[in-house]
């Protein structure tokens, strides 16, 4: 038993620590692709150093990307220029529509009409690889499996699903349907179904992390005179990496199906404000082809900050 003299002294609550942003080397190379499809090696090595990467780490990554046919290399060392191949350019095409849709939802401009969108498929075992690819595509598009061969989304995803289905040559094995009367067992409450079908707690944690990463960088960007061009580019890469990590698993459920306040709304707003400041700095510093990251997020950031 503890006596009065043994009562522990209360300690002040500790401030949450800023998360460490981990940027894979491959992601860094892809993030620094410019609008003319090239990567400047000197810029790549300088940014990598600010992110704690070694020159050897970058060299090995470049070598792998060239061997894989993702980039070609002209020149050597810091004077080299990497050029994205056609396949890489296609893979790096931004999902601008999905990013824009997320911000429209945040602004209350895309209310849910109560319709569930379902995709059902029965693909023979002889086409197992295509079947697995279809499942992966449906998950990437925000679908949730509710039974074997049956996936659901709260968004009108049919054009995107059909494009994947046609590429996989599975159109004859897939059915599309919509309904406003969907229940699982005795559960027909849409928000409860959404909680059961999508990992909302994990998705919310990703946005809380994006929020924690964005806050100190927003403070830095408000005094741009204290940042070099290389430091601003590093911040852009870090923010883009965390934004991608948060957005990739997010099915972009309508606000009507989410707990409120939803962490994604505030995290995306902070990110947009960061990017608005970065975009302004890029416009004043830019000479020649700019980094594609600014092309991707700049327009969205301007729309959000203008409407806010």
C-alpha positions in Angstrom: 0.0 0.0 0.0 1.3 3.5 -0.9 1.7 6.1 1.9 1.0 9.8 1.5 4.8 10.3 1.3 5.0 7.9 -1.6 2.3 9.6 -3.7 3.9 10.1 -7.1 4.3 13.7 -8.3 1.9 14.4 -11.2 3.7 15.0 -14.5 2.7 17.5 -17.2 1.2 15.9 -20.3 3.8 15.4 -23.0 3.3 17.2 -26.3 2.7 14.8 -29.2 5.9 14.3 -31.2 6.0 15.1 -34.9 5.9 11.9 -37.0 9.0 11.0 -38.9 8.2 11.0 -42.6 9.6 8.0 -44.4 10.0 8.6 -48.2 11.0 5.5 -50.2 13.8 6.3 -52.6 11.7 5.1 -55.5 8.9 7.4 -54.5 11.4 10.3 -54.3 12.6 9.7 -57.9 9.0 9.6 -59.1 8.1 12.7 -57.2 10.8 14.7 -58.8 9.8 13.9 -62.4 9.4 17.3 -64.1 6.8 18.4 -66.7 9.2 17.5 -69.5 9.4 13.9 -68.1 12.9 14.2 -66.8 14.6 14.1 -63.4 17.6 16.3 -62.7 20.1 14.1 -60.9 21.7 17.0 -58.9 18.3 18.0 -57.6 17.6 14.3 -56.8 20.8 13.8 -54.8 20.4 17.2 -53.0 16.8 16.4 -52.0 17.7 12.9 -51.0 20.4 14.2 -48.6 17.9 16.5 -46.9 15.7 13.4 -46.4 18.5 11.5 -44.8 19.3 9.2 -47.8 22.9 8.4 -48.9 24.2 8.9 -52.4 24.8 5.1 -52.6 21.1 4.5 -51.8 20.1 6.8 -54.6 22.5 5.3 -57.1 21.2 1.8 -56.4 17.7 2.9 -56.9 18.5 4.6 -60.2 20.2 1.5 -61.4 17.1 -0.6 -60.5 14.7 1.7 -62.2 16.8 1.7 -65.4 17.1 -2.1 -65.4 13.3 -2.3 -64.9 12.8 0.0 -67.9 11.1 2.7 -65.9 13.7 5.4 -66.7 16.6 5.9 -69.1 19.8 7.7 -68.0 21.8 10.2 -69.9 25.2 11.2 -68.3 26.6 10.2 -65.0 26.6 11.2 -61.4 25.0 14.5 -60.4 25.2 15.7 -64.0 22.9 12.9 -65.2 19.4 13.3 -66.5 16.8 10.6 -66.0 14.0 10.3 -68.5 10.7 8.6 -67.6 9.7 6.0 -70.2 6.2 5.8 -71.6 5.1 3.1 -69.2 6.3 5.1 -66.2 4.5 8.2 -67.4 1.3 6.2 -67.7 1.7 4.8 -64.2 2.4 8.2 -62.7 -0.7 9.8 -64.2 -2.3 11.6 -61.3 -5.8 10.5 -60.0 -6.9 14.2 -60.2 -10.5 13.2 -60.4 -10.4 11.3 -57.1 -8.5 14.1 -55.3 -10.9 16.7 -56.6 -13.9 14.5 -55.6 -12.5 14.3 -52.0 -12.3 18.0 -51.7 -15.8 18.4 -53.2 -17.1 16.0 -50.5 -15.3 18.1 -47.8 -17.0 21.2 -49.1 -20.4 19.6 -49.1 -20.7 19.7 -52.9 -21.0 16.0 -53.5 -23.9 14.8 -51.2 -24.7 11.1 -51.2 -27.9 10.2 -53.0 -28.4 7.0 -51.0 -27.4 4.7 -53.8 -25.1 1.7 -53.3 -23.1 0.6 -56.4 -22.3 -3.2 -56.6 -20.1 -5.3 -58.8 -20.6 -9.1 -58.9 -18.3 -11.5 -60.7 -17.8 -15.2 -61.2 -14.5 -15.8 -62.9 -13.4 -19.4 -63.7 -10.3 -20.9 -62.0 -8.6 -20.9 -65.4 -8.5 -17.1 -65.3 -7.2 -16.9 -61.7 -4.6 -14.2 -62.4 -7.2 -11.9 -64.0 -9.6 -12.6 -61.1 -7.0 -11.6 -58.6 -6.2 -8.5 -60.6 -9.9 -7.6 -60.6 -10.1 -8.0 -56.9 -7.1 -5.7 -56.4 -8.5 -3.1 -58.8 -11.9 -3.1 -57.0 -10.1 -2.5 -53.7 -8.0 0.3 -55.1 -11.2 1.9 -56.4 -12.6 2.0 -52.8 -14.7 -1.2 -53.0 -15.3 -3.5 -50.1 -16.0 -7.2 -50.4 -19.3 -8.1 -48.8 -19.5 -11.7 -50.0 -17.5 -13.9 -52.3 -17.4 -12.2 -55.7 -19.5 -9.2 -54.6 -18.1 -5.8 -54.0 -19.8 -2.6 -53.0 -19.0 1.1 -53.2 -20.9 4.2 -52.1 -19.7 6.1 -55.2 -20.5 5.8 -58.9 -17.5 3.8 -59.8 -18.9 1.9 -62.9 -16.8 3.7 -65.6 -13.6 3.0 -63.7 -14.5 -0.6 -63.0 -15.6 -1.3 -66.5 -12.3 0.1 -67.9 -10.3 -2.4 -65.7 -12.7 -5.3 -66.6 -12.3 -4.6 -70.3 -8.5 -4.5 -69.9 -8.6 -7.9 -68.2 -11.1 -9.3 -70.8 -13.6 -10.2 -68.1 -16.6 -8.2 -69.2 -18.7 -11.3 -69.8 -18.1 -12.5 -66.2 -19.1 -9.2 -64.4 -22.5 -7.8 -63.5 -23.2 -4.2 -62.4 -26.1 -3.2 -60.2 -27.3 -0.4 -58.0 -29.7 -0.3 -55.1 -31.0 2.0 -52.3 -32.2 -0.9 -50.2 -29.2 -2.9 -49.0 -28.9 -4.7 -45.7 -26.6 -7.3 -44.2 -28.5 -9.7 -42.0 -30.8 -7.4 -40.0 -28.5 -4.4 -40.4 -29.7 -1.8 -43.0 -28.4 1.4 -41.5 -26.0 2.9 -44.1 -23.5 4.3 -41.7 -23.4 1.1 -39.7 -22.9 -0.9 -42.9 -20.0 1.4 -43.8 -18.4 0.9 -40.4 -18.6 -2.9 -40.9 -17.3 -2.9 -44.5 -14.4 -0.4 -44.4 -11.6 0.0 -41.8 -12.5 3.6 -40.8 -10.3 3.7 -37.7 -7.2 2.8 -39.7 -8.1 5.3 -42.4 -8.7 8.0 -39.8 -5.3 7.3 -38.3 -3.6 7.9 -41.6 -5.3 11.3 -41.8 -4.3 12.2 -38.2 -0.7 11.5 -39.2 -1.1 13.7 -42.3 -2.5 16.4 -40.0 0.5 16.1 -37.7 3.0 16.2 -40.6 1.3 19.2 -42.2 1.0 21.5 -39.2 4.7 22.2 -38.6 5.4 22.5 -42.3 2.6 25.0 -42.7 4.3 27.1 -40.0 7.6 26.8 -41.9 6.0 27.8 -45.2 4.5 30.9 -43.8 8.0 32.3 -43.5 9.4 31.3 -47.0 12.3 33.7 -46.6 13.8 31.2 -44.1 13.6 28.3 -46.6 15.8 27.5 -49.5 14.4 26.2 -52.8 15.8 22.7 -51.9 14.1 22.8 -48.5 10.8 23.8 -50.0 11.1 20.9 -52.5 11.8 18.5 -49.6 8.7 19.7 -47.8 6.7 19.1 -51.0 8.0 15.6 -51.3 7.3 14.8 -47.6 3.7 16.2 -47.8 3.0 14.4 -51.1 4.3 11.1 -49.6 2.0 11.4 -46.5 -1.0 12.6 -48.6 -0.6 9.5 -50.8 -0.3 7.2 -47.8 -3.5 8.7 -46.4 -5.5 8.8 -49.6 -4.6 5.4 -51.1 -6.7 3.2 -48.7 -9.5 5.8 -48.4 -12.7 4.7 -50.3 -13.8 8.3 -50.2 -17.1 7.5 -48.4 -19.6 10.3 -48.4 -19.7 12.4 -45.2 -23.2 11.0 -44.5 -21.6 7.6 -43.9 -18.7 8.8 -41.7 -18.4 9.9 -38.1 -18.2 13.6 -37.7 -15.9 15.5 -37.5 -14.0 13.3 -39.9 -10.2 13.7 -39.6 -9.7 13.5 -43.4 -11.6 16.8 -43.9 -9.2 18.9 -41.7 -6.1 17.0 -42.8 -6.8 17.7 -46.5 -7.6 21.3 -45.7 -4.2 21.7 -44.0 -2.5 20.0 -46.9 -4.2 22.3 -49.4 -3.0 25.4 -47.5 0.5 24.1 -47.4 0.4 23.4 -51.1 -1.0 26.8 -51.9 2.1 28.4 -50.3 4.4 25.9 -52.0 2.7 26.6 -55.3 3.2 30.3 -54.9 6.9 29.7 -54.2 7.3 27.4 -57.2 5.8 30.0 -59.5 8.2 32.7 -58.3 11.3 30.4 -58.5 10.5 28.3 -61.5 12.7 28.4 -64.6 11.9 26.0 -67.4 10.0 22.7 -66.6 8.6 22.5 -63.1 8.2 19.5 -60.9 5.0 17.6 -61.8 3.9 17.5 -58.1 3.1 21.2 -58.3 1.1 20.6 -61.5 -0.9 17.8 -59.8 -1.7 19.6 -56.5 -1.4 23.2 -57.4 -4.8 23.6 -59.2 -6.7 21.7 -56.4 -5.0 23.8 -53.7 -5.9 27.1 -55.5 -9.5 26.0 -55.7 -9.7 25.0 -52.1 -8.1 28.1 -50.7 -10.2 30.4 -53.0 -13.4 28.7 -51.8 -12.2 28.8 -48.1 
